[in-house]
């Protein structure tokens, strides 16, 4: 009779060692960064050129930054 043994992948082994909470915490941090980028880029896109200049920002650069997707840093 043949016995099959199942070997855990490195990912599964890490989860078994309690890394699941660290993995979820890392994912939560990443999502928070993405949400902050999306929110600030949306706000940036609504500022008037004179407001951007008051902040020391070039309107063209601000428009370019606002057009970036949330996952690009």
LONU-456071 format. One record per residue (C-alpha): residue number from 1; y, x, z. Coordinates in Angstrom, 1 decimal. Example, Ala and Ser with C-alpha at 12.3 -4.5 7.8 and 13.67 -1.06 7.14 Angstrom:
BEGIN
num: 1 | Y: -4.5 | X: 12.3 | Z: 7.8
num: 2 | Y: -1.1 | X: 13.7 | Z: 7.1
//
This chain:
BEGIN
num: 1 | Y: 0.0 | X: 0.0 | Z: 0.0
num: 2 | Y: 3.5 | X: 1.3 | Z: -0.9
num: 3 | Y: 6.3 | X: 1.0 | Z: 1.6
num: 4 | Y: 9.9 | X: 0.8 | Z: 0.4
num: 5 | Y: 12.6 | X: 2.2 | Z: 2.5
num: 6 | Y: 16.2 | X: 1.1 | Z: 2.0
num: 7 | Y: 18.7 | X: 3.9 | Z: 2.2
num: 8 | Y: 22.3 | X: 2.9 | Z: 3.1
num: 9 | Y: 25.0 | X: 4.0 | Z: 0.7
num: 10 | Y: 27.8 | X: 6.2 | Z: 2.3
num: 11 | Y: 30.1 | X: 3.2 | Z: 2.3
num: 12 | Y: 27.5 | X: 1.1 | Z: 4.1
num: 13 | Y: 26.9 | X: 3.9 | Z: 6.6
num: 14 | Y: 30.6 | X: 4.2 | Z: 7.3
num: 15 | Y: 30.8 | X: 0.5 | Z: 8.0
num: 16 | Y: 27.9 | X: 0.8 | Z: 10.3
num: 17 | Y: 29.7 | X: 3.5 | Z: 12.2
num: 18 | Y: 32.6 | X: 1.2 | Z: 13.0
num: 19 | Y: 34.8 | X: 2.2 | Z: 10.1
num: 20 | Y: 35.1 | X: -1.4 | Z: 9.0
num: 21 | Y: 38.1 | X: -2.0 | Z: 11.3
num: 22 | Y: 39.8 | X: 1.2 | Z: 10.0
num: 23 | Y: 39.1 | X: 0.1 | Z: 6.5
num: 24 | Y: 40.6 | X: -3.4 | Z: 7.1
num: 25 | Y: 43.6 | X: -1.8 | Z: 8.9
num: 26 | Y: 44.2 | X: 0.5 | Z: 5.9
num: 27 | Y: 44.0 | X: -2.5 | Z: 3.5
num: 28 | Y: 46.4 | X: -4.5 | Z: 5.7
num: 29 | Y: 48.9 | X: -1.6 | Z: 5.6
num: 30 | Y: 48.6 | X: -1.3 | Z: 1.8
num: 31 | Y: 49.2 | X: -5.0 | Z: 1.4
num: 32 | Y: 52.2 | X: -4.8 | Z: 3.7
num: 33 | Y: 53.7 | X: -1.9 | Z: 1.6
num: 34 | Y: 53.1 | X: -3.9 | Z: -1.6
num: 35 | Y: 54.8 | X: -7.0 | Z: -0.1
num: 36 | Y: 57.8 | X: -5.0 | Z: 1.1
num: 37 | Y: 58.2 | X: -3.4 | Z: -2.4
num: 38 | Y: 58.1 | X: -6.7 | Z: -4.1
num: 39 | Y: 60.6 | X: -8.2 | Z: -1.7
num: 40 | Y: 63.1 | X: -5.3 | Z: -1.9
num: 41 | Y: 62.8 | X: -5.0 | Z: -5.7
num: 42 | Y: 63.4 | X: -8.8 | Z: -6.0
num: 43 | Y: 66.5 | X: -8.5 | Z: -3.8
num: 44 | Y: 67.7 | X: -5.5 | Z: -5.7
num: 45 | Y: 67.4 | X: -7.4 | Z: -9.0
num: 46 | Y: 69.8 | X: -10.1 | Z: -7.6
num: 47 | Y: 72.6 | X: -7.7 | Z: -6.5
num: 48 | Y: 75.8 | X: -7.7 | Z: -8.6
num: 49 | Y: 76.8 | X: -4.4 | Z: -10.2
num: 50 | Y: 79.8 | X: -4.0 | Z: -7.9
num: 51 | Y: 77.5 | X: -4.4 | Z: -4.9
num: 52 | Y: 75.1 | X: -1.8 | Z: -6.3
num: 53 | Y: 78.0 | X: 0.6 | Z: -6.7
num: 54 | Y: 79.1 | X: -0.1 | Z: -3.1
num: 55 | Y: 75.6 | X: 1.1 | Z: -2.1
num: 56 | Y: 75.9 | X: 4.2 | Z: -4.2
num: 57 | Y: 73.4 | X: 2.9 | Z: -6.8
num: 58 | Y: 73.7 | X: 3.0 | Z: -10.5
num: 59 | Y: 73.1 | X: -0.5 | Z: -12.0
num: 60 | Y: 70.9 | X: 0.9 | Z: -14.8
num: 61 | Y: 68.7 | X: 2.8 | Z: -12.2
num: 62 | Y: 68.6 | X: -0.3 | Z: -10.0
num: 63 | Y: 67.4 | X: -2.4 | Z: -12.9
num: 64 | Y: 64.7 | X: 0.1 | Z: -13.8
num: 65 | Y: 63.5 | X: 0.2 | Z: -10.2
num: 66 | Y: 63.5 | X: -3.6 | Z: -9.9
num: 67 | Y: 61.4 | X: -3.9 | Z: -13.0
num: 68 | Y: 58.6 | X: -1.8 | Z: -11.5
num: 69 | Y: 55.4 | X: -3.6 | Z: -10.4
num: 70 | Y: 54.8 | X: -3.8 | Z: -6.7
num: 71 | Y: 51.9 | X: -1.4 | Z: -6.7
num: 72 | Y: 53.9 | X: 1.5 | Z: -8.2
num: 73 | Y: 55.7 | X: 3.6 | Z: -5.7
//
